[in-house]
Amino acid sequence: MGFVLKTINGDLFSATVSLAHCVGADFKMGMGIAVKFRDLFGKVDYLKSQNVKSGGCAVLKVQNPDRYIYYLVTKPMTAPGVLPSYDSLESSLKSMRDHMVANDVKQVAMPQIGCGLDKLQWDEVEKRLRNVFQNDDIQVDVYVYSPGK
């Protein structure tokens, strides 16, 4: 199969595969799409207990459907002016990829990670995504939310 990157116009939370998004190491998840992840999946204390630093990836296993939720820790904390770097994002993606490969996860859905409140540019993020997954049989679905569609 090889690596596949798909863009999907729609609601990320309609996907029934594993999901991923970016967070700070403090797991505050108080703004943007992170709020929806926090409200839907909870277990913030469990995620904090994994003690993941910037550049890593915390993992939550959920059922119905059976899948993983990946929390890409791309910055040390959630605070005004504290933004991720492309390198911390790439490191988090590698950590997620390693977990996916070890657990035979073949597909993950995510928003245009790092490009909302974290202000990264999608062209560079996409390049890093392709670099990380280029040698893997993994499909990454990037959801672009279109209100009213």
ChimeraX attribute file (.defattr): number of C-alpha atoms within 10 A of each C-alpha:
attribute: neighborCount
match mode: 1-to-1
recipient: residues
	/A:1	7
	/A:2	10
	/A:3	16
	/A:4	15
	/A:5	18
	/A:6	11
	/A:7	14
	/A:8	16
	/A:9	13
	/A:10	17
	/A:11	14
	/A:12	20
	/A:13	15
	/A:14	9
	/A:15	15
	/A:16	14
	/A:17	20
	/A:18	22
	/A:19	22
	/A:20	24
	/A:21	20
	/A:22	27
	/A:23	28
	/A:24	23
	/A:25	25
	/A:26	19
	/A:27	21
	/A:28	16
	/A:29	19
	/A:30	12
	/A:31	10
	/A:32	11
	/A:33	16
	/A:34	17
	/A:35	13
	/A:36	14
	/A:37	17
	/A:38	15
	/A:39	11
	/A:40	10
	/A:41	12
	/A:42	13
	/A:43	12
	/A:44	15
	/A:45	9
	/A:46	12
	/A:47	18
	/A:48	15
	/A:49	10
	/A:50	11
	/A:51	13
	/A:52	20
	/A:53	20
	/A:54	22
	/A:55	24
	/A:56	22
	/A:57	30
	/A:58	24
	/A:59	17
	/A:60	17
	/A:61	11
	/A:62	12
	/A:63	7
	/A:64	6
	/A:65	10
	/A:66	10
	/A:67	17
	/A:68	20
	/A:69	21
	/A:70	26
	/A:71	26
	/A:72	31
	/A:73	28
	/A:74	29
	/A:75	24
	/A:76	19
	/A:77	18
	/A:78	17
	/A:79	11
	/A:80	6
	/A:81	7
	/A:82	12
	/A:83	19
	/A:84	22
	/A:85	17
	/A:86	17
	/A:87	13
	/A:88	20
	/A:89	26
	/A:90	21
	/A:91	21
	/A:92	26
	/A:93	27
	/A:94	21
	/A:95	19
	/A:96	23
	/A:97	20
	/A:98	15
	/A:99	17
	/A:100	19
	/A:101	13
	/A:102	9
	/A:103	10
	/A:104	11
	/A:105	18
	/A:106	16
	/A:107	19
	/A:108	24
	/A:109	26
	/A:110	23
	/A:111	23
	/A:112	20
	/A:113	23
	/A:114	22
	/A:115	15
	/A:116	13
	/A:117	11
	/A:118	18
	/A:119	12
	/A:120	18
	/A:121	14
	/A:122	14
	/A:123	10
	/A:124	12
	/A:125	19
	/A:126	15
	/A:127	11
	/A:128	19
	/A:129	18
	/A:130	15
	/A:131	13
	/A:132	19
	/A:133	20
	/A:134	14
	/A:135	10
	/A:136	15
	/A:137	15
	/A:138	21
	/A:139	18
	/A:140	21
	/A:141	21
	/A:142	21
	/A:143	21
	/A:144	15
	/A:145	14
	/A:146	10
	/A:147	8
	/A:148	5
	/A:149	7
